[in-house]
Amino acid sequence: MTIDEIINGLFKYNDVKIFLKFCIYSLLPYFITLFLYIFCSYC
């Protein structure tokens, strides 16, 4: 399942979908960077 499919399944309203998709895609790099930073600090 992709992020798009999950959002489409949970939310039927286009405005909410567009807003959530924007939030997820804009915050994703920060979460990945943070995860890698924490993961690498433990190794």
N, C-alpha and C positions, 0 to 999 in steps of 0.2 A: 504493500500500500504506500502510495506517495503522499506527501503533505497535502497536495491538491485534493486527492480523493478523501482524505480525512476531513478536511475543511468543508468540502462539498457535502459530505454525509452529515456533519454536525450542524451546519448552518445553511439555511435555505435562502437567507436574504443576501442579495449581492453586495450591499454596502458593508455589511459585517464581514463577508468573505474577503472583499478587497482590502479592508482595513487590517484584518488578521493576517492575510497573506503578506502585506507590506511589513507588519510588525515582525513576523516570523523571519522573513528573508532579510530584514535589516539587522535583526539581533543575532541571527545565526552565526556570523563570523565572530562576534564577541564571545558567544558561548563556546565555540570551537577553540578559540584562542585561550580562553580561561581553562577549559578542560585540558588542553595540551600542556598549559603551564603547570597546573596542579599535578597532572600525570607525570610530567618530566621531573618535577621537584621530588617526587617520591622514589623515582628510579635511581 
